[in-house]
Amino acid sequence: FGSPLWVVSEANLREKYKDLYRAFSTRYPKVVIAYSYKTNFLSGICALFHQEGAWAEVVSGFEYDIAMKLGVPGNQIVFNGPYKTRAELKKAVEQNSKINIDSHQEIYDLEELAKELGKIINVGIRLNMRLYETNWDRFGFNLESGQAYDACMRIAASENLKLTGLHIHVGTFI
């Protein structure tokens, strides 16, 4: 088969997904698991998780397109990531994807798109905060500096955006 060779147990992957879902769904009534394409965007792996009920969590237009090709409905795609082009945002808005805003520029781009498309867009914002010795402030709006508060106030003042979610990436160092 050549090198590298990746061998994945379909039965094991499905069982682990079911264990994870069960762990949350027995405690919370409205659980949705979104599989991170960044983890492994091989179509066979992603399709397996979607067959089990997982949504897609993507961080780029490339990954968004993979999800679409796999038949994931737009409203079951969570679009994260530090850089989304205006065209990618427009596609996500038109398909009612969940968009987590990562920068002030995205707020402005989404406001313009909302006006252009005549829509109110539900958005989340991506937060970063100090949780450990190593500060993780690479992506999103910082909590301690007030940047996250300012972003929330900006969205609250918008006629076209509605804040409906928070996304927190606690970093790579855990």
Buried (B, 14 or more C-beta within 10 A) or exposed (E): EEEEEEEEEEEEBBEEBEEBBEEEBEEEEEBEBBBBBEEEBEEEBBBBBBEBEBBBBBBBBEBBEBBBEBEBEBEBBBBBBBEBEEEBBBBBBEBBBBBBBBBEEBBEBBBBBBEEEEBEBBBBBBBBBEBEEEBBBEBBBBBEEEBBEEBBEBBEEBEBBEBEBBBBBEBEEE
